[in-house]
Amino acid sequence: PRAHENIRKVQNIIGYLHATPPEDYIDIKYEDFCKDPEGYVKQIYDHLGIDGFEEAKPYFDAYLESQKNYQKNKFELTPELRDKINAKLGFYFAHYGYEMQK
């Protein structure tokens, strides 16, 4: 099934990151990015040595303005689904320092 394939892909990506020099990638948690998207985009540019942030900034600002009323989805998980997610994605939670829900 597709879900198993995607889990394997994420496992491969995390394995690749462990073998990649830190200066060659940047790893940002979603909730951190949401708190300061412009700051993190700047950090991405700086970390990876990409020029042109100031020229691109108006486009980022316009996009962020267009998304200002966005509401994140909320999900209620059944205990069975929560346990299945914890079992399948425990490696992901550990990598990013998330606590598995109980």
C-alpha positions in Angstrom: 0.0 0.0 0.0 1.0 3.6 -0.6 1.2 4.4 3.1 3.9 1.8 3.7 5.8 3.1 0.7 5.6 6.7 2.0 6.8 5.6 5.5 9.8 3.9 3.9 10.6 7.1 2.0 10.5 9.1 5.1 12.8 6.6 6.9 15.2 6.8 3.9 15.2 10.6 4.0 15.9 10.6 7.8 18.7 8.1 7.2 20.1 10.2 4.5 20.0 13.3 6.7 22.0 11.5 9.4 24.7 10.8 6.8 24.7 14.3 5.3 26.9 17.1 6.6 24.7 19.6 8.6 25.8 22.5 6.3 24.2 20.7 3.3 20.7 20.7 4.6 18.4 22.4 7.1 15.7 20.6 9.1 12.9 22.7 10.5 9.9 21.5 12.5 6.5 22.6 11.0 5.3 24.3 14.2 8.5 26.3 14.5 8.2 27.4 10.9 4.6 28.4 11.4 5.6 30.7 14.3 8.1 32.7 12.2 7.9 31.7 8.5 9.8 34.8 7.2 12.5 34.3 9.7 12.9 30.6 8.8 12.9 31.3 5.0 15.7 33.8 5.7 17.5 31.2 7.8 17.1 28.7 4.9 18.6 31.1 2.4 21.5 32.0 4.8 22.2 28.4 5.8 22.3 27.1 2.3 24.1 30.1 0.9 21.3 31.1 -1.4 21.4 34.7 -2.7 18.3 36.8 -3.4 16.3 36.7 -0.2 15.7 40.5 -0.2 14.5 40.4 -3.8 12.2 37.4 -3.1 10.9 38.8 0.3 8.0 40.8 -1.3 6.7 37.6 -2.8 7.0 35.7 0.5 5.3 38.6 2.2 2.4 38.6 -0.3 2.0 34.9 0.1 2.0 35.1 3.9 -0.6 37.9 3.7 -2.8 35.7 1.5 -2.7 32.9 4.1 -3.3 35.0 7.2 -6.7 33.6 7.8 -5.7 29.9 7.2 -6.9 27.6 10.0 -5.0 24.4 10.6 -7.0 21.2 10.4 -7.9 19.5 13.7 -8.2 15.7 14.0 -9.7 13.5 16.7 -8.0 10.1 16.6 -9.5 6.9 17.8 -7.3 5.0 20.3 -6.7 2.3 17.6 -5.6 4.8 15.0 -3.4 6.7 17.5 -1.7 3.4 18.4 -1.2 2.5 14.8 0.4 5.9 14.0 2.7 5.6 17.1 3.8 2.1 16.0 4.4 3.1 12.4 5.9 6.6 12.9 7.8 6.2 16.2 11.1 6.7 14.4 9.8 10.1 13.1 8.7 11.2 16.5 12.0 10.3 18.0 13.9 12.1 15.2 12.0 15.4 15.7 11.7 15.1 19.5 7.9 14.7 19.5 6.2 12.8 22.3 4.0 10.0 21.1 0.4 10.6 22.1 -1.0 8.2 24.7 
